[in-house]
Amino acid sequence: MYCHCNYQLAPYLGAKIFFWNRAGIVIGTTSHQAGIGLSYRLDRWIKPLRNTEIMGLYGIPFGKDSGGLYAGLAVNL
């Protein structure tokens, strides 16, 4: 089994279109793709992280070599 993993920072711009309690559905774009995903606020486990979410985004890539599932942390403004 082979895994080609490419870890890098990418800016994310998006909006939460539905939320319930700490979970939400987001749409947005990174520098590699535009898509839809899920988010969950981390303040349930770590109280000081009120504006921080873990998220996964899957969408349409901008180039042939990019795309797929992206996961990361989002800090809300």
Phi and psi in degrees as a GROMACS rama.xvg file:
@    title "Ramachandran Plot"
@    xaxis  label "Phi"
@    yaxis  label "Psi"
@TYPE xy
-122.948  135.307  TYR-2
-125.428  117.709  CYS-3
-97.976  103.826  HIS-4
-110.386  133.019  CYS-5
-124.744  101.247  ASN-6
-95.306  123.327  TYR-7
-156.758  158.311  GLN-8
-81.5747  136.774  LEU-9
-140.509  132.112  ALA-10
-66.6772  149.471  PRO-11
-129.692  134.564  TYR-12
-129.058  122.965  LEU-13
-162.968  -175.924  GLY-14
-141.351  146.218  ALA-15
-87.4372  120.514  LYS-16
-97.1644  -17.2717  ILE-17
-153.467  138.103  PHE-18
-145.809  151.479  PHE-19
-145.817  119.579  TRP-20
56.5719  -112.652  ASN-21
-102.988  -6.20588  ARG-22
-99.8976  155.191  ALA-23
-157.643  164.3  GLY-24
-110.557  129.044  ILE-25
-121.555  151.532  VAL-26
-122.517  146.254  ILE-27
178.546  -171.576  GLY-28
-139.554  145.404  THR-29
-110.734  -173.394  THR-30
-75.0686  -5.91047  SER-31
-112.861  -24.2028  HIS-32
-160.663  165.706  GLN-33
-122.735  138.517  ALA-34
-172.111  -162.535  GLY-35
-126.238  151.897  ILE-36
-161.384  -172.708  GLY-37
-119.294  147.753  LEU-38
-136.68  157.964  SER-39
-148.469  126.03  TYR-40
-70.2062  139.571  ARG-41
-88.5665  -3.52738  LEU-42
-68.3187  -9.5357  ASP-43
-66.6164  -36.9489  ARG-44
-100.413  -34.0008  TRP-45
-126.5  96.4503  ILE-46
-55.1008  -39.4847  LYS-47
-67.7259  -13.3493  PRO-48
-92.4431  55.7765  LEU-49
-63.8902  -32.6187  ARG-50
-104.759  16.3362  ASN-51
-113.044  135.823  THR-52
-129.833  149.448  GLU-53
-95.3657  139.893  ILE-54
-146.001  155.455  MET-55
-127.384  137.923  GLY-56
-131.246  133.994  LEU-57
-131.089  133.42  TYR-58
-165.159  -161.391  GLY-59
-90.2235  122.326  ILE-60
-74.749  152.559  PRO-61
-83.4334  -24.1203  PHE-62
-130.879  167.981  GLY-63
-67.6467  -32.9162  LYS-64
-87.802  -5.25042  ASP-65
-111.917  176.695  SER-66
116.285  173.112  GLY-67
105.544  -151.19  GLY-68
-96.3376  129.63  LEU-69
-117.676  138.524  TYR-70
-128.934  149.961  ALA-71
179.611  -169.687  GLY-72
-107.417  139.701  LEU-73
-120.664  132.559  ALA-74
-107.154  116.427  VAL-75
-82.148  142.803  ASN-76
